[in-house]
Amino acid sequence: MTRTNDEPPEWAKERAREVLAAETDGEAEGAGGEADDDADDRVPDVPTETVDEAERLTRLARRTEEESAAAFYRERRDELVGSHDYVPRIREDDDTLVLYPEEWMEAGTVQLDRIETTDRAVEVSLSGPGDADRYREVAAYNDAVADAVADARDAVHADTARSFAAFMSNHYVRAVDDATPEMREEFREEYFPRNGWPSDEQLAVVDESLDVIEAVAADVDGPETS
């Protein structure tokens, strides 16, 4: 939220005075040998990785066709954001995920008189230009890789390839051969056992299947890695 008036609002002037005072106090504490806790004054108060995960869970909840799964992802998002004393809301007018400090809220509604500085809120667009096209492009490529695995390898690898394709498309909108070690671990340890309905044989060779997927993908034309 921004203002275009030449005269800053009162809360902005007050915030500037607070920042100046904090800097002065910090210098004094530094001279006295005490630790300065700048992290407590950070704006906004929610870590970037938490914002990214909240966005991912929101998008995942939207893409799933099962309401129980969507509710699960929204609950995970709300708990994650709530652990930092923030509340997530979707602003329907412009399709934006907004994270509000908890103390601004009452009965699920933002209380304008409690907003000391709008910089503490976080906004993430959920429908940026080209997002849908990018998703379709990546999903088509990942499905093509899964089909290629089915043509070239055993069914056990093909079944895992289909699950991994869905995971990478829906969770990260990234090509299967662009998965980081952390993404592969998340798939192997969390997503696959819960959502892939794997057989014992699939679980026993999941690492081999991931290697097969990457090798086969090298021969499939697809989107550039992101």
Secondary structure, 3 states (H helix, E strand, C coil): CCCCCCCCCHHHHHHHHHHHHHHHHHHHHHHHCCCCCHHHHCCCCCCHHHHHHHHHHHHHHHHCCCHHHHHHHHHHHHHHHHCCCEEEEEECCCCEEEEEEHHHEECCEECHHHCCCHHHCEEEECCCCCHHHHHHHHHHHHHHHHHHHHHHCCHHHHHHHHHHHHHHHHHHCCCHHHCCHHHHHHHHHHHHHHHCCCCHHHHHCHHHHHHHHHHHHCCCCCCCCC
